[in-house]
Amino acid sequence: MGEALSDLAFEGDLRRELRALRAGQGLHSLKMLGQQQSLVQLLRQWCRASNKDEDLLCCRVLFIELLSRLGPGEKARALYSAYALLMVDGQGLELMAEPRTLVARRRHFASALKVHADTVENYENRMIDELVVLLSESRTNSVDPASAPAVAPGTADYVVEYSEFDYYVNRQMVPERYQFSYQIRALRDGLESVQITDVYTSDPRAGVSEIFAMHNCTVSSNEVQPGLLVAEIKFARTLRRNERFIYAYGGRVNSIVPMHPYIYFDPPTTVQERRLRVHFVETPKLLWKFEYTKLSAPELFTPSNKLKEVEDGVFEYVFVNAVPGHWYGMAWEWKNDLEG
């Protein structure tokens, strides 16, 4: 009886803290996270069990990985938005560039769904209830939720064996078009599509991004909130278990707002090999590759591991055995940043 009451009290504390964590700038604020004592205590235990530093950065990484297990549905995205997160590629989560306030985030999401802000708050609370159950079960069974058997939708359906990303950056420093090519291996019979998301974070307005099919697939997309596209990539045929398949799709950015001086990816599952290429009209003054633990990024702003052009205006980096929990990419300094 006493143990049951203890569990109920713990769940009540978690529920209050998970609701409080939405305030202000959400997960942008490590101070806000640090105030949620029951949640942080649990996250520190999992950091320690994973032989990682028991600091708030590790806690935030594990918590975001846990959140991604809620999937790409509307209610889950409502909670991501409340915590100042965006879903990328249908699975990975990243911090919003401009978190604003909880009220502003909630109103923005409600407007996109054409529902009242109170409805969005109800969505958030339902997903928080699911989080409480997941955290409580993990605590009872001494399981790190980030390594539990269940995974976000889609990540258990296939393995990415090889992929190529090409970005074409124009003179105005806008990635006006890009193309993604994949070789995957199906892990089950009947695999026929994958879901992705796309947003140009430098200019997340309605109509800025567009996705289209290129090879062995069709694309249907829907702008679920201004600037954020959710698309289904449907394969040219239904795959059998262990069948390999190659497909490609592309995108356009209709904007005059310059991009941030970096490109990265955050794999939701292990990627055996990925080739990232950036094609510049105006070659940057300096460009370097980086790999770092999610949300702790000194390499992003410190020029190291410099890359040379493989051909005029083209830089390339090949990542091998990329794993979840890390960001991989390129960063650079524009010429006018230094020449002013």
Sequence and secondary structure as in RCSB ss.txt:
>XXXX:A:sequence
MGEALSDLAFEGDLRRELRALRAGQGLHSLKMLGQQQSLVQLLRQWCRASNKDEDLLCCRVLFIELLSRLGPGEK
ARALYSAYALLMVDGQGLELMAEPRTLVARRRHFASALKVHADTVENYENRMIDELVVLLSESRTNSVDPASAPA
VAPGTADYVVEYSEFDYYVNRQMVPERYQFSYQIRALRDGLESVQITDVYTSDPRAGVSEIFAMHNCTVSSNEVQ
PGLLVAEIKFARTLRRNERFIYAYGGRVNSIVPMHPYIYFDPPTTVQERRLRVHFVETPKLLWKFEYTKLSAPEL
FTPSNKLKEVEDGVFEYVFVNAVPGHWYGMAWEWKNDLEG
>XXXX:A:secstr
 HHHHHHHHHHHHHHHHHHHTTSTTGGG HHHHHT HHHHHHHHHHHHHTT   SHHHHHHHHHHHHHTT SSHH
HHHHHHHTTEEEETTTEEEE SS   HHHHHHHHHHHHTS HHHHHHHHHHHHHHHHHHHHHHHHTT  GGGSS 
  TTTTTEEEEEEEEEEEE TTS EEEEEEEEEEEESSTTEEEEEEEE  TTS  TTSEEEEEEESEEEEEEEEE
TTEEEEEEEEEEEE TT EEEEEEEEEE   S   SEEEE  SS EEEEEEEEEESS  SEEEEEEEETT  HHH
HS  SB   SBTTEEEEEEEEE TTEEEEEEEE HHHHH 
